[in-house]
Each structure stands twice: as structure tokens, then as C-alpha cells.
Amino acid sequence: MKKIIMLSILVIFIFSCSSEDEINTVSLALDWYPNSNHAGIFYAKDKGYFLDENLDVEVYTPSDPTTILQTVASGRDQFGISYQPDLLLARNEGVPVVAVSSVVRTPLNSIMTLKKSGISEPSKLKGKTIGYPGIPLNVGILQSILEGQGLTMDDVNLVDVGFDLVPALLSSRVDAVIGAFWSHESILIEIEGEEVNILKFQDWGIPEYHELVLVTSEEYLKENKEIVESFVKSFRKGFESSIESNSESMESLITAYPEVNVELEKQGIKLLAPLWDESLNSNNMDSWNKFGEWMKEKGLISPSLAIKDSFKMIQ
């Protein structure tokens, strides 16, 4: 009888330990091909921060990154990297996704021109050709900036150049581009030997918004709160460590994806690290709410959409 009791206790002990150490496999869909914006993720994987929380994380770029919010909402992916404007637009259409952490809470998107063009402010865009990546939100932002200069969309020629923003600008196919990240495309232009003017949205009447956010679905957060909290903890730790260890973080990115433009990404991470420092643990929702209200004013989302419900900040 004693042997049976001891055996039962041992089985219970082994079962409880194995349950406690159970590895949870989750996926993280990137918003674009791996670059310095994602360095903290690969650093977290290399340093074992996810495994420390019993998480096995599959990081990948979907063939169509524009579907991330849908795949997260459906449960195909547990987490994704997205943008505040896209998240609000999706929720406006009934897609049940939420942000659980900010990565960069200031716009990286911008209008860019070549320095030699002399187009150093939006008023000088009158009569010019502007390339954009076919994303409707960029049109709304451009329209608002032009209105602030007493111009309309009829005063410019807007051309969809896809994501060939830099080639279009360097070849003089367009005079300016919108949809270009000042932490990425501006560096590419300079690598090609040209100086660039960067017109940041917030300098021309557009409220600041969270460019990059970590998202999950409402259902996954509700049913797996502890996993989400563990993921966010490890995720942030990877970026926080990258702030101090740019070079090590870059090595993690390069090891995972040797095909990255090393010169470009090494410059990019130096621009991004200060933004991570002020974004990752901020629970200041002012800019989030103000941009949401701006989207309502511009008719981009419904006036009844509850902006506060779109960000469930994990502490």
C-alpha cells in the first residue's frame, strides 16, 4: 500500500512539474521583411528571453503582410506587428484585434524629397508629382497636410508606385514620396549618394500616432492572459536590451537573416533605439486617443468607435 501511495505522489509530482514547464508555441507575424525595427525580437530569441517564459516563438513574414490583422484575429497567428492607424481601421470594420504594447509611439512615415529639388516644405509640393505605395491612409494624411498649406489634392499629381518609393524618387519619376520611413528609406537614399529632405507628419499638423505596435486578438488575450503577459515581458526585454547593445542585437538580426542590408540596418537601429527607450513601457494614452479622434474628424473611422478599447496595455 505504501508503495502505491508513494508511486501516486511521484506521478502527481512529475505531472505537476511537466505542466509547470510546458512550452507554449506561438507565432509572431512581422509587418515587413526583417529589418532594424525587428532587431529586439531576434535578440530576445537569441538571449533566450522567450524560452525563459516557456515560449517557443515562430517569427516570420507573411507573403502578404497586409493580412496580419486578419490572421491574428482568426487565430492563425497569436501575435503580430502592425500600426495604430491600420489597427483602428481594422477595428472599425469589426476585426477584433488589440494592441498590447507600443514599440515606436511616434510616426516613422513621412514625406521625402531630394535636397536638390528645393522642396523643403509642403507648400512647395504644388504642381509636383508625389509617389505613394497605394495605401489609402497616406492619401488622407497628404490631403490634411496640403489643406494646412492652403492646397488641395487637385494641386498635386498622385501616382501609385507601389513600394518602389526610393527608385521612383531617385530616377526623378516623382518629385516627392509619402509612405517612406525616415528610419529606413532616408538612409537608402543617402547610401545612393543623395541628400534628402524629411517632412515629418507631426511637424505639419498631423497628430502623433504609434507607428509600430504589438497586437493580438481579443479572444486570445481573454483566454491566454498569462501567455500574453509572458510574451510581452520577453518581447520588451529584447528591445530594452537592444537599446544598450545595438551591435549585439544587429548580430542577432544578421544571423537570422544574412541577406539584410547591413550598412542600412546598422544606421537604422541607431535612429530607432532612442524611440524604443521612450515607447516600450509608456502607458501614456494621450497620443493614441488624439490620433483616433483625428481619424474620426477626417471621416476615416466611425465617430462611435471606442478608441480606448483598441489598446490593452500590458504592464
C-alpha positions in Angstrom: 0.0 0.0 0.0 2.8 2.4 0.9 4.5 1.7 -2.5 1.2 2.5 -4.3 0.8 5.8 -2.3 4.5 6.8 -3.0 4.1 5.9 -6.6 0.9 8.0 -6.8 2.7 11.0 -5.2 5.6 10.7 -7.6 3.3 10.6 -10.6 1.4 13.7 -9.4 4.7 15.5 -8.8 6.1 14.6 -12.2 2.8 15.7 -13.8 2.7 19.0 -12.0 6.3 19.8 -12.9 5.8 18.9 -16.5 2.7 21.1 -16.7 4.5 24.0 -15.0 7.3 23.8 -17.5 5.1 23.3 -20.6 6.4 25.1 -23.6 3.8 27.2 -25.4 4.4 27.6 -29.1 3.2 30.9 -30.6 3.7 32.7 -33.9 4.7 36.4 -34.4 3.9 37.8 -37.9 6.1 40.7 -39.0 4.8 43.7 -40.8 7.6 43.6 -43.3 10.7 41.7 -44.2 13.1 41.6 -41.1 14.9 44.9 -40.5 16.2 47.0 -37.7 12.6 47.6 -36.5 12.6 44.0 -35.5 16.1 43.6 -34.1 14.8 43.4 -30.5 12.7 40.3 -31.4 15.6 38.3 -32.7 17.8 39.4 -29.8 15.1 38.2 -27.4 15.2 34.8 -29.2 19.0 34.6 -29.1 19.2 35.6 -25.5 16.6 33.0 -24.5 14.2 35.6 -23.1 11.1 33.8 -24.7 12.3 30.4 -23.5 12.7 31.8 -20.0 9.0 32.3 -20.1 8.3 28.8 -21.6 7.6 30.3 -25.0 8.7 28.9 -28.4 8.2 31.7 -30.8 8.0 31.3 -34.6 8.9 34.7 -36.2 8.0 35.0 -39.9 7.0 37.5 -42.6 3.7 36.6 -44.3 3.6 36.5 -48.1 1.1 39.4 -47.8 1.9 41.4 -44.6 -1.3 43.5 -45.1 -3.3 40.4 -43.9 -1.6 40.3 -40.4 -4.5 41.8 -38.5 -6.9 39.3 -40.1 -4.6 36.3 -39.4 -4.2 37.4 -35.8 -7.9 37.9 -35.4 -8.7 34.5 -36.8 -6.1 32.8 -34.5 -3.8 31.7 -37.3 -1.2 33.9 -35.6 -1.1 34.7 -31.9 0.8 37.9 -32.3 1.7 40.4 -35.0 3.5 43.7 -35.6 1.2 46.4 -37.0 0.5 50.1 -36.9 -2.0 52.2 -34.9 -3.8 53.6 -38.0 -4.2 50.1 -39.5 -5.4 48.7 -36.2 -8.1 51.4 -35.8 -9.2 50.9 -39.4 -9.5 47.2 -38.9 -11.5 47.5 -35.6 -13.8 50.0 -37.5 -14.5 47.0 -39.8 -15.2 44.7 -36.9 -11.9 42.9 -36.8 -11.3 42.0 -33.1 -7.7 42.9 -32.6 -6.0 44.9 -29.9 -2.6 46.4 -29.2 -0.9 45.1 -26.1 2.4 47.1 -26.3 3.8 50.0 -28.2 7.1 49.6 -30.0 7.5 53.1 -31.6 5.0 55.7 -30.5 5.9 58.4 -33.0 5.4 58.4 -36.8 8.2 57.0 -38.8 6.2 57.5 -42.0 7.0 60.8 -43.8 7.1 62.8 -47.0 10.6 62.8 -48.6 12.2 64.8 -51.4 15.7 65.1 -52.7 17.6 68.0 -51.2 18.5 69.3 -54.6 14.8 69.6 -55.5 14.4 72.5 -53.1 11.1 71.1 -51.9 11.7 71.6 -48.2 8.1 72.2 -47.1 4.6 71.0 -48.2 3.7 74.4 -49.8 6.3 73.7 -52.4 4.5 70.5 -53.5 2.1 72.5 -55.6 2.2 71.2 -59.2 4.5 68.3 -58.2 4.2 64.6 -58.7 4.0 62.6 -55.5 4.6 58.8 -55.3 2.8 56.7 -52.7 2.5 52.9 -52.0 -1.1 52.6 -52.8 -2.2 52.8 -49.1 -5.3 54.9 -48.7 -4.3 56.3 -45.3 -1.4 58.1 -46.9 -3.8 59.9 -49.2 -5.8 61.1 -46.2 -2.7 62.3 -44.4 -1.4 64.1 -47.5 -4.7 65.7 -48.1 -4.7 67.0 -44.5 -1.1 68.4 -44.8 -1.9 70.1 -48.1 -5.0 71.7 -46.6 -2.9 73.1 -43.9 -0.9 74.9 -46.6 -4.0 76.2 -48.4 -3.7 73.5 -51.1 -5.9 70.6 -52.2 -5.3 67.2 -53.8 -6.0 68.8 -57.2 -2.8 70.8 -56.8 -0.6 67.7 -56.9 -0.3 64.6 -59.1 -0.5 61.5 -57.0 1.0 58.3 -58.5 0.9 54.8 -57.1 4.4 53.5 -57.3 3.9 50.5 -55.0 6.8 50.1 -52.6 9.4 51.3 -55.1 9.4 54.6 -53.4 13.2 55.2 -53.4 13.8 54.1 -57.1 10.9 56.4 -58.1 12.4 59.4 -56.3 16.0 58.8 -57.4 15.0 58.3 -61.0 13.0 61.6 -60.9 9.9 59.7 -61.9 8.3 61.6 -58.9 9.3 64.8 -57.1 8.3 63.5 -53.7 7.2 60.3 -51.9 4.9 59.7 -49.0 4.8 56.4 -47.1 8.6 56.4 -46.6 10.1 55.7 -43.2 12.7 58.2 -42.1 14.5 55.4 -40.3 14.8 53.4 -43.5 14.2 55.0 -46.9 16.1 58.2 -46.0 19.2 56.0 -45.2 18.8 54.2 -48.5 18.7 57.5 -50.4 21.8 58.7 -48.6 23.6 55.4 -49.3 22.9 56.2 -53.0 24.8 59.5 -52.6 21.8 61.9 -52.5 20.8 64.2 -49.6 17.2 64.1 -48.5 14.6 66.4 -47.1 12.4 64.7 -44.5 9.0 66.2 -43.8 7.7 64.6 -40.7 4.0 64.4 -40.3 3.8 65.8 -36.8 5.6 68.9 -38.0 2.8 69.7 -40.4 -0.4 69.3 -38.5 -0.8 65.5 -38.1 -1.2 64.3 -34.5 1.5 61.9 -33.3 0.5 58.2 -33.5 2.0 54.9 -32.6 3.8 53.7 -35.7 4.6 50.2 -34.6 2.6 48.2 -32.1 2.4 44.6 -30.9 -1.1 43.1 -31.5 -3.1 40.1 -30.5 -6.8 39.1 -30.7 -9.3 40.0 -28.1 -10.2 36.3 -27.8 -6.6 35.2 -27.3 -5.9 37.9 -24.7 -9.1 36.9 -22.8 -8.3 33.1 -22.8 -4.5 33.2 -22.5 -3.7 36.3 -20.5 -0.7 34.8 -18.7 0.9 33.8 -22.0 0.3 37.3 -23.4 1.8 38.8 -20.3 4.9 36.5 -20.6 5.2 37.2 -24.3 5.1 41.0 -23.8 7.6 40.8 -21.0 10.1 38.9 -23.1 9.4 41.0 -26.2 10.1 44.2 -24.3 13.2 42.8 -22.7 14.6 42.1 -26.1 14.1 45.7 -27.2 15.3 47.1 -23.9 18.5 45.1 -24.1 18.9 46.2 -27.7 19.0 49.9 -26.6 22.2 49.3 -24.8 23.6 46.6 -27.1 23.0 47.8 -30.7 25.8 45.8 -32.1 24.8 42.5 -30.4 21.2 43.0 -31.4 22.2 43.6 -35.0 24.2 40.4 -35.0 21.1 38.5 -34.0 19.2 40.0 -36.9 22.0 39.4 -39.4 22.4 35.8 -38.1 18.7 35.1 -38.6 18.6 36.9 -42.0 22.1 37.2 -43.6 20.5 38.9 -46.7 19.7 42.2 -44.8 21.4 45.4 -45.9 23.9 45.6 -43.0 25.0 49.2 -43.7 21.4 50.3 -43.8 20.2 48.4 -40.7 23.2 49.5 -38.6 22.3 53.1 -39.2 18.6 52.4 -38.7 19.0 50.9 -35.3 20.8 53.9 -34.0 17.8 56.1 -35.0 15.3 53.6 -33.5 16.9 52.8 -30.2 16.0 56.2 -28.6 12.4 55.7 -29.7 12.2 52.2 -28.1 13.5 53.7 -24.9 10.6 56.2 -24.7 7.9 53.9 -26.1 8.1 50.3 -24.7 6.8 50.9 -21.2 4.8 54.1 -21.7 1.2 53.9 -20.6 0.5 57.4 -21.8 -2.5 57.1 -24.0 -2.8 60.8 -25.0 -1.3 60.5 -28.4 -3.2 57.2 -29.1 -6.6 58.8 -28.2 -5.8 62.1 -30.0 -4.9 60.4 -33.3 -8.1 58.2 -33.0 -10.1 61.4 -32.7 -8.3 62.9 -35.7 -9.2 59.8 -37.7 -12.9 60.3 -36.7 -12.8 64.0 -37.7 -11.4 63.1 -41.1 -14.1 60.5 -41.6 -11.7 57.6 -41.7 -13.4 55.7 -38.9 -16.8 55.8 -37.3 -17.5 58.5 -34.6 -18.8 55.8 -32.4 -15.7 53.6 -32.4 -14.3 53.3 -28.8 -10.6 54.2 -29.2 -9.7 53.3 -25.7 -10.8 49.6 -26.3 -8.2 49.2 -29.0 -5.1 49.3 -26.7 -5.0 46.9 -23.7 -1.6 48.0 -22.3 0.1 45.0 -20.6 2.2 46.1 -17.6 
